[in-house]
Amino acid sequence: MSNRREYERTHPWITFRLDLNQAHPHLWTLLGQAVTFCRQVSQAALPPDIAKTFKTLYLSKGVRATTAIEGNTLTEEQVQAQIEGTLDLPSSQEYLQQEIANILHACGVIEAAMDTDNPPRLTVDLIREYNGHVLEGLGEHLAEGVIPGEIRAHSVGVGSYRAAPPEDCRYLLERLCGWLEEKTEIPFFAEEDDQRVATGILHAILVHLYIAWIHPFGDGNGRTARLLEFMAQARAGVPFPSAHLLSDHYNMTRTQYYRELDRSSQVCDGEGDAFGFLHYALQGFVDGLQAQCQKIQGYQLAIAWEHFIYGVFAKQKRSSAMQRRRELVLELGRISEPVAKAEIPFLTPALARGYAGKTRKTLTRDLNWLGQKRLIARAGRAYRANIGLMWAFVPHLQADRFVTLLSSARSERGENE
Protein backbone atom coordinates (compact mmCIF):
# COMPACT_ATOMS: atom_id res chain seq x y z
CA MET A 1 0.00 0.00 0.00
CA SER A 2 1.46 3.38 -1.03
CA ASN A 3 2.18 6.02 1.60
CA ARG A 4 2.07 8.73 -1.00
CA ARG A 5 -0.11 11.68 -0.08
CA GLU A 6 -2.78 13.04 -2.41
CA TYR A 7 -1.16 16.48 -2.74
CA GLU A 8 1.96 14.90 -4.24
CA ARG A 9 -0.18 13.79 -7.15
CA THR A 10 -2.34 16.89 -7.47
CA HIS A 11 0.14 19.63 -6.42
CA PRO A 12 3.67 18.52 -7.37
CA TRP A 13 4.93 22.12 -7.11
CA ILE A 14 4.53 22.06 -3.30
CA THR A 15 8.00 20.69 -2.59
CA PHE A 16 9.39 22.80 0.28
CA ARG A 17 12.61 23.17 -1.66
CA LEU A 18 14.35 26.14 -3.22
CA ASP A 19 17.79 25.74 -4.74
CA LEU A 20 19.21 29.25 -4.44
CA ASN A 21 22.14 28.23 -6.62
CA GLN A 22 19.66 28.27 -9.51
CA ALA A 23 18.59 31.86 -8.85
CA HIS A 24 19.19 34.39 -11.62
CA PRO A 25 21.92 36.92 -10.71
CA HIS A 26 19.35 39.73 -10.91
CA LEU A 27 17.50 38.20 -7.96
CA TRP A 28 20.63 38.58 -5.83
CA THR A 29 21.03 42.14 -7.05
CA LEU A 30 17.47 42.94 -5.98
CA LEU A 31 17.94 41.25 -2.63
CA GLY A 32 21.12 43.21 -2.01
CA GLN A 33 19.36 46.45 -2.89
CA ALA A 34 16.48 45.56 -0.57
CA VAL A 35 18.86 44.93 2.34
CA THR A 36 20.68 48.22 1.70
CA PHE A 37 17.48 50.26 1.48
CA CYS A 38 16.10 48.59 4.63
CA ARG A 39 19.25 49.64 6.46
CA GLN A 40 18.79 53.22 5.24
CA VAL A 41 15.21 53.33 6.48
CA SER A 42 16.03 51.74 9.83
CA GLN A 43 18.88 54.19 10.45
CA ALA A 44 17.01 57.31 9.33
CA ALA A 45 17.03 60.12 11.88
CA LEU A 46 13.65 61.88 12.06
CA PRO A 47 11.87 63.87 14.77
CA PRO A 48 9.34 61.66 16.61
CA ASP A 49 6.29 63.44 15.18
CA ILE A 50 7.50 63.04 11.60
CA ALA A 51 8.51 59.42 12.22
CA LYS A 52 5.01 58.75 13.55
CA THR A 53 3.46 60.38 10.47
CA PHE A 54 5.69 58.30 8.20
CA LYS A 55 4.85 55.05 9.98
CA THR A 56 1.11 55.75 9.99
CA LEU A 57 1.20 56.64 6.29
CA TYR A 58 2.58 53.23 5.34
CA LEU A 59 0.42 51.38 7.85
CA SER A 60 -2.66 52.82 6.16
CA LYS A 61 -1.27 51.95 2.73
CA GLY A 62 -0.51 48.38 3.74
CA VAL A 63 -3.78 47.73 5.53
CA ARG A 64 -5.81 49.24 2.73
CA ALA A 65 -3.86 47.21 0.15
CA THR A 66 -4.17 43.83 1.84
CA THR A 67 -7.95 44.22 2.10
CA ALA A 68 -8.46 45.92 -1.28
CA ILE A 69 -6.94 42.93 -3.07
CA GLU A 70 -9.83 40.88 -1.68
CA GLY A 71 -12.44 43.44 -2.74
CA ASN A 72 -12.65 45.91 0.14
CA THR A 73 -13.52 49.29 -1.38
CA LEU A 74 -12.60 51.66 1.46
CA THR A 75 -10.08 54.36 0.56
CA GLU A 76 -6.73 55.10 2.14
CA GLU A 77 -8.28 58.20 3.73
CA GLN A 78 -10.99 56.05 5.31
CA VAL A 79 -8.36 53.64 6.62
CA GLN A 80 -6.57 56.64 8.10
CA ALA A 81 -9.83 57.65 9.77
CA GLN A 82 -10.16 54.12 11.21
CA ILE A 83 -6.65 54.41 12.63
CA GLU A 84 -7.63 57.70 14.24
CA GLY A 85 -10.92 56.25 15.51
CA THR A 86 -13.10 58.65 13.51
CA LEU A 87 -14.44 56.44 10.72
CA ASP A 88 -18.24 56.37 10.63
CA LEU A 89 -19.92 54.25 7.96
CA PRO A 90 -23.55 53.30 7.30
CA SER A 91 -24.69 49.87 8.48
CA SER A 92 -24.46 48.43 4.98
CA GLN A 93 -20.68 49.08 4.97
CA GLU A 94 -19.83 48.05 8.53
CA TYR A 95 -18.36 44.74 7.37
CA LEU A 96 -15.83 46.69 5.26
CA GLN A 97 -14.83 48.61 8.37
CA GLN A 98 -14.58 45.33 10.31
CA GLU A 99 -12.20 43.91 7.71
CA ILE A 100 -9.97 46.97 8.06
CA ALA A 101 -10.17 46.88 11.86
CA ASN A 102 -9.18 43.22 11.85
CA ILE A 103 -5.99 43.80 9.84
CA LEU A 104 -5.08 46.85 11.93
CA HIS A 105 -5.52 44.80 15.09
CA ALA A 106 -3.43 41.95 13.70
CA CYS A 107 -0.63 44.34 12.69
CA GLY A 108 -0.70 45.76 16.22
CA VAL A 109 -0.45 42.27 17.69
CA ILE A 110 2.53 41.50 15.45
CA GLU A 111 4.31 44.76 16.31
CA ALA A 112 3.77 44.20 20.04
CA ALA A 113 5.19 40.69 19.74
CA MET A 114 8.42 42.09 18.30
CA ASP A 115 9.08 43.97 21.55
CA THR A 116 9.30 40.73 23.54
CA ASP A 117 12.31 38.52 24.17
CA ASN A 118 10.67 35.72 22.19
CA PRO A 119 9.31 36.99 18.86
CA PRO A 120 6.78 34.66 17.24
CA ARG A 121 7.87 31.50 15.46
CA LEU A 122 6.03 30.21 12.45
CA THR A 123 3.74 27.42 13.68
CA VAL A 124 0.43 25.95 12.60
CA ASP A 125 -1.21 27.52 15.65
CA LEU A 126 0.19 30.95 14.72
CA ILE A 127 -1.12 30.64 11.16
CA ARG A 128 -4.54 29.68 12.51
CA GLU A 129 -4.41 32.59 14.96
CA TYR A 130 -3.76 35.06 12.15
CA ASN A 131 -6.64 33.68 10.10
CA GLY A 132 -8.82 34.09 13.20
CA HIS A 133 -7.81 37.75 13.37
CA VAL A 134 -8.60 38.22 9.67
CA LEU A 135 -12.13 36.78 9.91
CA GLU A 136 -13.10 38.03 13.38
CA GLY A 137 -16.64 39.40 13.52
CA LEU A 138 -17.42 38.59 9.88
CA GLY A 139 -19.53 35.49 10.53
CA GLU A 140 -22.62 36.43 8.54
CA HIS A 141 -20.45 37.45 5.59
CA LEU A 142 -18.63 34.12 5.44
CA ALA A 143 -19.68 31.10 3.42
CA GLU A 144 -21.37 28.23 5.23
CA GLY A 145 -18.90 26.01 7.02
CA VAL A 146 -16.14 28.64 7.24
CA ILE A 147 -14.91 29.03 10.81
CA PRO A 148 -12.25 31.65 11.60
CA GLY A 149 -8.94 29.98 12.38
CA GLU A 150 -10.13 26.50 11.47
CA ILE A 151 -8.36 24.53 8.75
CA ARG A 152 -10.89 23.65 6.06
CA ALA A 153 -12.32 20.17 5.70
CA HIS A 154 -13.68 20.72 2.19
CA SER A 155 -12.29 21.41 -1.26
CA VAL A 156 -12.01 25.01 -2.46
CA GLY A 157 -10.81 26.80 -5.55
CA VAL A 158 -9.80 30.29 -6.63
CA GLY A 159 -10.75 30.80 -10.25
CA SER A 160 -9.29 27.87 -12.13
CA TYR A 161 -6.87 27.00 -9.33
CA ARG A 162 -7.80 24.10 -7.08
CA ALA A 163 -6.39 24.32 -3.57
CA ALA A 164 -4.50 21.47 -1.94
CA PRO A 165 -6.59 18.49 -0.77
CA PRO A 166 -8.22 19.26 2.58
CA GLU A 167 -6.90 16.08 4.17
CA ASP A 168 -3.34 17.27 3.56
CA CYS A 169 -3.66 20.89 4.69
CA ARG A 170 -2.48 20.49 8.29
CA TYR A 171 0.41 18.28 7.20
CA LEU A 172 1.43 20.83 4.58
CA LEU A 173 1.35 23.67 7.09
CA GLU A 174 3.52 21.65 9.46
CA ARG A 175 6.01 21.01 6.65
CA LEU A 176 5.99 24.71 5.70
CA CYS A 177 6.70 25.82 9.27
CA GLY A 178 9.49 23.32 9.72
CA TRP A 179 11.08 24.28 6.41
CA LEU A 180 11.06 28.05 6.91
CA GLU A 181 12.13 27.90 10.56
CA GLU A 182 15.29 26.02 9.63
CA LYS A 183 18.49 28.07 9.75
CA THR A 184 19.26 29.39 6.29
CA GLU A 185 22.69 30.66 5.36
CA ILE A 186 23.01 33.18 2.55
CA PRO A 187 26.78 33.47 2.06
CA PHE A 188 26.50 36.49 -0.24
CA PHE A 189 25.96 38.71 2.83
CA ALA A 190 28.94 38.99 5.15
CA GLU A 191 27.21 40.89 7.95
CA GLU A 192 25.01 38.84 10.27
CA ASP A 193 22.29 41.51 10.34
CA ASP A 194 22.25 41.63 6.54
CA GLN A 195 21.95 37.85 6.37
CA ARG A 196 19.03 37.95 8.78
CA VAL A 197 17.19 40.63 6.81
CA ALA A 198 17.86 38.93 3.46
CA THR A 199 16.70 35.56 4.77
CA GLY A 200 13.63 37.13 6.36
CA ILE A 201 12.62 38.80 3.10
CA LEU A 202 12.95 35.54 1.16
CA HIS A 203 11.07 33.58 3.83
CA ALA A 204 8.33 36.23 3.93
CA ILE A 205 7.66 35.95 0.20
CA LEU A 206 7.86 32.15 0.32
CA VAL A 207 5.37 31.81 3.20
CA HIS A 208 3.01 34.05 1.24
CA LEU A 209 3.39 31.93 -1.89
CA TYR A 210 2.97 28.61 -0.09
CA ILE A 211 -0.12 29.74 1.85
CA ALA A 212 -1.59 30.77 -1.51
CA TRP A 213 -0.70 27.35 -2.97
CA ILE A 214 -2.04 25.37 -0.01
CA HIS A 215 -5.05 27.62 0.68
CA PRO A 216 -5.64 25.99 4.07
CA PHE A 217 -8.71 28.00 5.15
CA GLY A 218 -12.21 28.39 3.87
CA ASP A 219 -11.72 32.18 3.59
CA GLY A 220 -9.12 34.87 4.27
CA ASN A 221 -6.14 32.96 2.86
CA GLY A 222 -4.70 35.96 1.00
CA ARG A 223 -4.96 38.28 3.99
CA THR A 224 -3.49 35.60 6.25
CA ALA A 225 -0.60 35.10 3.82
CA ARG A 226 0.16 38.82 3.76
CA LEU A 227 0.03 39.07 7.57
CA LEU A 228 2.51 36.20 7.80
CA GLU A 229 4.65 37.98 5.24
CA PHE A 230 4.55 41.14 7.37
CA MET A 231 5.48 39.17 10.49
CA ALA A 232 8.40 37.38 8.84
CA GLN A 233 9.85 40.69 7.65
CA ALA A 234 9.37 42.48 10.95
CA ARG A 235 10.95 39.59 12.87
CA ALA A 236 14.00 39.72 10.59
CA GLY A 237 14.56 43.43 11.18
CA VAL A 238 12.76 45.01 8.22
CA PRO A 239 11.40 48.37 9.51
CA PHE A 240 7.65 48.31 10.14
CA PRO A 241 6.84 50.93 7.46
CA SER A 242 8.87 48.96 4.90
CA ALA A 243 7.24 45.66 5.85
CA HIS A 244 3.94 46.99 4.44
CA LEU A 245 5.39 47.65 0.99
CA LEU A 246 4.87 44.19 -0.47
CA SER A 247 1.12 44.31 0.17
CA ASP A 248 0.96 47.73 -1.44
CA HIS A 249 2.91 46.42 -4.45
CA TYR A 250 0.56 43.48 -4.89
CA ASN A 251 -2.45 45.75 -4.78
CA MET A 252 -1.03 48.31 -7.23
CA THR A 253 -0.20 45.49 -9.67
CA ARG A 254 -3.16 43.29 -8.84
CA THR A 255 -3.58 41.74 -12.28
CA GLN A 256 0.08 40.79 -12.44
CA TYR A 257 -0.09 39.58 -8.82
CA TYR A 258 -2.73 37.00 -9.68
CA ARG A 259 -0.94 36.15 -12.91
CA GLU A 260 2.33 35.49 -11.11
CA LEU A 261 0.61 33.38 -8.45
CA ASP A 262 -1.09 31.33 -11.15
CA ARG A 263 2.05 31.03 -13.24
CA SER A 264 4.14 29.87 -10.27
CA SER A 265 2.26 26.56 -10.12
CA GLN A 266 2.10 25.96 -13.86
CA VAL A 267 5.62 26.55 -15.20
CA CYS A 268 8.16 23.77 -15.74
CA ASP A 269 5.54 21.42 -17.19
CA GLY A 270 3.34 21.67 -14.12
CA GLU A 271 6.18 21.13 -11.64
CA GLY A 272 6.05 24.78 -10.55
CA ASP A 273 8.78 27.31 -9.78
CA ALA A 274 8.90 29.95 -7.05
CA PHE A 275 11.58 32.09 -8.68
CA GLY A 276 9.20 34.00 -10.94
CA PHE A 277 7.05 35.13 -8.02
CA LEU A 278 10.15 35.91 -5.95
CA HIS A 279 11.54 38.13 -8.69
CA TYR A 280 8.20 39.91 -9.18
CA ALA A 281 7.81 40.53 -5.44
CA LEU A 282 11.40 41.64 -4.90
CA GLN A 283 11.31 44.10 -7.80
CA GLY A 284 8.21 45.76 -6.37
CA PHE A 285 9.70 45.73 -2.88
CA VAL A 286 12.90 47.43 -4.04
CA ASP A 287 10.94 50.04 -6.00
CA GLY A 288 8.84 50.76 -2.93
CA LEU A 289 11.90 50.96 -0.68
CA GLN A 290 13.60 53.39 -3.04
CA ALA A 291 10.54 55.64 -3.01
CA GLN A 292 10.39 55.34 0.76
CA CYS A 293 14.01 56.42 1.11
CA GLN A 294 13.29 59.42 -1.11
CA LYS A 295 10.40 60.43 1.14
CA ILE A 296 12.65 60.19 4.17
CA GLN A 297 15.22 62.30 2.37
CA GLY A 298 12.48 64.83 1.66
CA TYR A 299 11.65 65.08 5.35
CA GLN A 300 15.32 65.46 6.23
CA LEU A 301 15.88 68.07 3.55
CA ALA A 302 12.90 70.07 4.76
CA ILE A 303 14.37 70.13 8.25
CA ALA A 304 17.86 71.01 6.97
CA TRP A 305 16.56 73.79 4.70
CA GLU A 306 14.55 75.43 7.47
CA HIS A 307 17.48 75.13 9.87
CA PHE A 308 19.75 76.76 7.28
CA ILE A 309 17.34 79.66 6.67
CA TYR A 310 16.78 80.29 10.38
CA GLY A 311 20.56 80.32 10.80
CA VAL A 312 20.95 82.94 8.07
CA PHE A 313 18.34 85.25 9.59
CA ALA A 314 19.64 84.75 13.14
CA LYS A 315 22.64 86.84 12.04
CA GLN A 316 20.43 89.72 10.88
CA LYS A 317 19.07 92.51 13.02
CA ARG A 318 15.52 91.63 14.04
CA SER A 319 12.80 93.60 12.25
CA SER A 320 9.41 93.11 10.61
CA ALA A 321 11.13 93.23 7.21
CA MET A 322 13.50 90.41 8.12
CA GLN A 323 10.66 88.35 9.54
CA ARG A 324 8.72 88.87 6.30
CA ARG A 325 11.71 87.93 4.14
CA ARG A 326 12.32 84.81 6.18
CA GLU A 327 8.71 83.69 5.77
CA LEU A 328 8.93 84.42 2.04
CA VAL A 329 12.03 82.31 1.39
CA LEU A 330 10.81 79.47 3.60
CA GLU A 331 7.55 79.30 1.69
CA LEU A 332 9.25 79.41 -1.71
CA GLY A 333 11.34 76.45 -0.56
CA ARG A 334 8.19 74.44 0.06
CA ILE A 335 6.80 74.90 -3.45
CA SER A 336 7.99 72.81 -6.37
CA GLU A 337 7.29 75.39 -9.09
CA PRO A 338 8.53 78.99 -9.45
CA VAL A 339 6.01 81.53 -8.15
CA ALA A 340 5.00 84.68 -10.03
CA LYS A 341 5.87 87.90 -8.23
CA ALA A 342 2.24 89.00 -7.97
CA GLU A 343 1.27 85.75 -6.21
CA ILE A 344 3.96 85.82 -3.53
CA PRO A 345 2.12 88.06 -1.01
CA PHE A 346 -0.78 85.61 -0.94
CA LEU A 347 1.11 82.33 -0.43
CA THR A 348 0.40 82.20 3.32
CA PRO A 349 -1.67 84.18 5.83
CA ALA A 350 1.59 85.37 7.45
CA LEU A 351 2.84 86.78 4.14
CA ALA A 352 -0.54 88.37 3.47
CA ARG A 353 -0.38 90.14 6.83
CA GLY A 354 3.24 91.12 6.23
CA TYR A 355 2.48 92.78 2.89
CA ALA A 356 -0.87 94.28 3.87
CA GLY A 357 -0.74 98.03 3.28
CA LYS A 358 2.67 97.81 1.61
CA THR A 359 3.46 98.92 -1.94
CA ARG A 360 4.92 96.74 -4.68
CA LYS A 361 8.27 98.37 -4.01
CA THR A 362 8.40 96.62 -0.63
CA LEU A 363 8.10 93.23 -2.28
CA THR A 364 10.70 94.24 -4.87
CA ARG A 365 13.14 95.28 -2.13
CA ASP A 366 12.57 91.99 -0.31
CA LEU A 367 13.17 89.95 -3.45
CA ASN A 368 16.27 91.94 -4.33
CA TRP A 369 17.69 91.46 -0.82
CA LEU A 370 17.04 87.71 -0.90
CA GLY A 371 18.57 87.55 -4.37
CA GLN A 372 21.73 89.35 -3.21
CA LYS A 373 22.04 86.77 -0.42
CA ARG A 374 21.59 84.02 -3.08
CA LEU A 375 18.64 82.59 -1.11
CA ILE A 376 16.31 82.87 -4.12
CA ALA A 377 16.73 82.83 -7.89
CA ARG A 378 14.69 84.19 -10.77
CA ALA A 379 13.06 81.79 -13.19
CA GLY A 380 11.79 84.00 -15.99
CA ARG A 381 9.26 86.31 -14.37
CA ALA A 382 8.88 84.07 -11.36
CA TYR A 383 10.98 83.25 -8.31
CA ARG A 384 12.07 80.07 -6.57
CA ALA A 385 14.17 79.26 -3.53
CA ASN A 386 17.82 78.70 -4.40
CA ILE A 387 17.82 75.30 -2.79
CA GLY A 388 20.88 74.31 -4.82
CA LEU A 389 22.87 75.91 -2.00
CA MET A 390 22.09 72.83 0.08
CA TRP A 391 23.95 70.51 -2.29
CA ALA A 392 27.66 70.67 -1.60
CA PHE A 393 28.88 68.84 -4.68
CA VAL A 394 26.53 68.89 -7.70
CA PRO A 395 23.95 71.63 -7.07
CA HIS A 396 23.31 72.23 -10.77
CA LEU A 397 22.12 68.63 -11.14
CA GLN A 398 20.21 68.31 -7.89
CA ALA A 399 18.23 71.55 -7.54
CA ASP A 400 15.04 70.29 -9.18
CA ARG A 401 15.16 67.05 -7.25
CA PHE A 402 15.66 68.98 -4.01
CA VAL A 403 12.55 71.07 -4.61
CA THR A 404 10.50 68.01 -5.50
CA LEU A 405 11.57 66.15 -2.36
CA LEU A 406 11.00 69.20 -0.17
CA SER A 407 7.56 69.83 -1.62
CA SER A 408 6.59 66.15 -1.28
CA ALA A 409 7.61 66.07 2.35
CA ARG A 410 5.61 69.20 3.11
CA SER A 411 2.45 68.01 1.35
CA GLU A 412 2.51 64.60 3.03
CA ARG A 413 3.01 66.12 6.45
CA GLY A 414 0.09 68.44 5.80
CA GLU A 415 -2.19 65.59 4.74
CA ASN A 416 -1.46 63.57 7.88
CA GLU A 417 -1.39 66.29 10.53
Secondary structure, DSSP 4 states (H G I P E B T S, - for coil): -----HHHHH-TT--S---GGGS-HHHHHHHHHHHHHHHHHHT----HHHHHHHHHHHHHHHHHHHHHTTT----HHHHHHHHHT-----GGGHHHHHHHHHHHHHHHHHHHHHTSSSPPP--HHHHHHHHHHHHTT-GGGSPTT--TTPBPSS--EETTEEPPPGGGHHHHHHHHHHHHTS----TT--SHHHHHHHHHHHHHHHHHHHHHHH--BSS-HHHHHHHHHHHHHHHHT--HHHHTHHHHHHHHTHHHHHHHHHHHTTHHHHT--SHHHHHHHHHHHHHHHHHHHHHHHHHHHHHHHHHHHHHHHHTSPP-HHHHHHHHHHHHHTT-SS-EEGGGGGGSSHHHHHHHTT--HHHHHHHHHHHHHTTSEEEETTEEEE-GGGG-SS-HHHHHHHHHHHHHHHHHHHHHH-
